[in-house]
Amino acid sequence: MVPNLGMLPISKSKLSDLIKHDCPFNNRNSLVSSTYLSEKYLDELRDNPEWDVTTMQKSIQRKLRAEVSLAMCYRARVKAKAKIAGDIKDQYRRLRDYAETILKYNPEIILNIKIETELKEVEEHVGGEEGVPRVPRELPMLQYMYMRFSAQKQGYFSGIRPLICLDGCHLKHSMGGQLLCAVARDGNENMFPLAIAYVDSEDKASWTWFLEVMFEDFGRPEETNWVFMSDKQKV
């Protein structure tokens, strides 16, 4: 027989007094990744490909109530751009196709591509063997590319002054490289581009190659009476 213990005393207390939280609120969500953000905000990035990462971060945190870093927003934007415009590595692999297409519709264009080989270890699939061995292969790597359209050469010899300005700028993408250019001025004081070149780095070797190819294209400086001004000189 169970003894009669009587009624237990009940103490009145609030739930907040029984359960006290001293830790701060955390908005981090492991499901919110750069891949997820690139898919969710694909349309927004397609309409505004230059969406600032700071503004993007504030918009995501306001709508999703999740903590995201600037680095995650940047990676999401890069992945979204790759889905929209294609991966930049694949675009470089199709460089010869691009050159053939331009030559088809503009046969007087000058395209000079210099390739160097680089020894790298690549995966080689062998049927019937376990694993994927890595073997050394000589892979073609783009080093320099010179490009000049026919209208540029025709326009120059139609009356452009022989003052040639040389400059270069960095290409802001994952593959790196620099863009060299030669620019003149027309009769209305507007810039008239003569030729451009992609180079792996801006140094004496790349500038020498660019100018030598341009001299073969337009003529030697002693023949054209060109006067050069670089970005280190002031007018």
N, C-alpha and C positions, 0 to 999 in steps of 0.2 A: 504494500500500500504506500502510495506517495504521500508524504506528509504535507499538510497545508502550510505553505510558507507565507501566506498572506499576500497583500498587495505590495509590490516594489515601489519605492518612491520615484516619482518622475520629476526630473529637474527641467525647468524651462530654459532653453538656450536657442540662439539663432544658428542657422546653418553656417553663416559666415564666421561665427566664433569657433565652430568645430573644424572647419576646413579653411586654413589660411594659406594663401599663396604669396610667397616672397619673390618668385622668379619673374622676370619681365616677360611680356607677351612676345612671341616669336612668329614672324610672318613667313619664314622660310618654308618652301615647298619643294621637295625633291623631285616631284613630277614636272615642275616648271623648268625645263632645260632650254638650251639654245636651239635645239632641233624643234622642240615644241613651239617655241616662239616664232621661229622662221616659217613654220607652217600656218600658225594662227594669224600672223600679221603679214602674210604673203601679198595679199591684195593691197594693203596700205603701203608696203614697200615697193610694189609695182607702180603705184600711182605717184609715190614720192621716194625715189631711190636714194636721195640725199637726206633722208630723214635723220636729223641730228640724234646721236645716241643718248644725250642727256634728256632731250624732250621725249624720246622713245622710252627711256627708263621711267620717267614720271608718269607717262600715259599707262604703261603696263602695270605699275604699282597701284595706280588709282583704279584701274578696271579689274585687275585680277586679285587685288589685295594680297599680293605676294612680293616678297623681297627679291629683287634681281639686281645684279651688279652691272656696272658699265661694260665690263669685259664680256659678260654674257650677252648683253644687247648688241655689242659689236660683232660677236661670233654669229649671232642670229641674223644680223643684217648681211654678213658675208655669205652665209648659207642660202639666204633668200635670193640674193643677187645671182648666185650660182645656178639656182633653179630657174630664174627668170631669163638670164642672158647666157647661161651655159658656163661650165667650168672654164676658167682662164687657161688651164693647162691643155684642155682639149682644143681651145682656140689656137694656141701656139702650134699644136700638132697639125692643124689644118692650114698652116701658113702657106705652103706650096699651092694648095687648092685656091686660096685667096689670091695668090699671085697669078695663077693661070686664069682666073675669072677676070681680073683687071686687064690682063694682056688681051683677052678675047674682045673686050669692048673698048679698049684704049690701046691699040697696038703700038703707039709711039711712046708709051710710058717706059721709063727706065727703072728696073728693079734689080738691084744687085744684092744678093744674099750670101753671106759668108758663114759657113758652118764649121765648127770644130768638133772633134770627137773626144769623148770623155769616158774613161774606163770606170764602169760601175758594176756592182753586183746586183743581178736581177734574178727573180724567181723563174725557174725553168720547170715546166710540168712534164714529167716523164711517165708514160703510161705503164701501169702495172707495178710501179714502185711506190713505196710508202713515203710520205713527206714531200715537201717541195724544196729541192736543193737550190742554193743560190750560187750562180756561176758568173764570172766576170764577162762583161760584154762591152764593146765599144759603141756608145750611144751618140747619135748626132745631137749637138747642142747649138742653138742659135747664138752667134756672137755679134755679128753686125748685119744691118739691112739698110740699104740706101733706096730712096724712092723719090722720083720726080715725074710729074705728069707733063704731057705734051704741051698743055696750055701755059704752063709755067715757063718753059723754054721759049715758046713763041712770044709770050708777053714780054719777056725780058728783052729779047732782040728787037721788039717793036718800039723801044724807046725808054727803057728803065735806066736810071743813072747807075754807074758802076761802083757805087758805095755799098759794100756787102757787110752786113752785121752778123756776127756769129754768137750763138748762145746755146745753152743747154739747160734741161730741167729734169728732175727726177720723175719717174713713172710710179705713181702711188698705187701699186697693187702687189700681190704676194710674190710675183715673179721678179720684181725689181727691174733694174735697167734704167737707162736714161735716153732722152730724146734730144738729139742735136739738130739744129736748124740754121739755115743761111737765109737771111731776109734782106731785101733791098727796099727802096722807096720809089713810088711812081711820081708822076708830075703833080699829083694832088696831095703830096706828102702822106699818102697812105702806105702802110706796110704791104710789101709784095713778096710772099714766100717763094724762094727758088727751089729748095730741096730740103728734105728731112732725112734723118737716119736714126735707127734704133741701135744702141750700143750697150754692151753689158756693163760698162763703167766709163766715166768721163776721165780720160787720161790722154797722154801724148800719143799713144798708139792709136786710140780710137779717133781722135781728131785728125791725125795724119791720114788714116784710111779714108775718112769722110771727105777730106779736101782733095785727096788724090783722085777719088772716084768722081767728084764734082768737076775737077779740072779736065778729066777725060771726057766728061759729058758736055760742058760748056766751052772748054778751051783753056789753055794755060793763062795765068795772070798777065804775062807779058803780051799776050795776044788780045786779051779782053780789057786791059788797062784797069783791072779791078783794084780798089782800095779797100782794105779790110779794117773792121773795128770789132773788137771782142767785147764781152760783157765786163771786162776789167778796165776798159777805157771809158772816159767821159767826153761828151761832146763839148 
